[in-house]
Amino acid sequence: MSRKRRQHDAQFKLKVALEAVKGLKTISQIASDYNLHPNLVSSWKKQLLEGGSSLFSSDAARQQRDQETREAELYEQIGRLKMELEWLKKKVASVE
């Protein structure tokens, strides 16, 4: 029977990847210590060397989406306010 797939948090991945980068132990030894597959340790090490701990975290992607959504809302509000301002300028000009 197969094991249930484990999910590791960003801190754990960073810890293992840093240990692999240090080079004090082989990747096979590190994988054995943490009960992981050596390919997984190598992958985390490569990700760390390429981009740091932000790659292990989904928070960065979520924050980017939240920021884009917020910007879209603000631009929409700016557009509405500009239209209201132009409408008010026309109304004031017609009253004078």
Long-range contacts (C-beta under 8 A, 24 or more apart in sequence): 10-53, 10-56, 10-57, 13-44, 13-53, 13-56, 14-48, 14-53, 14-56, 16-41, 16-44, 17-41, 17-44, 17-45, 17-47, 17-48, 18-48, 20-44, 20-45, 20-48, 21-45, 21-48, 21-49
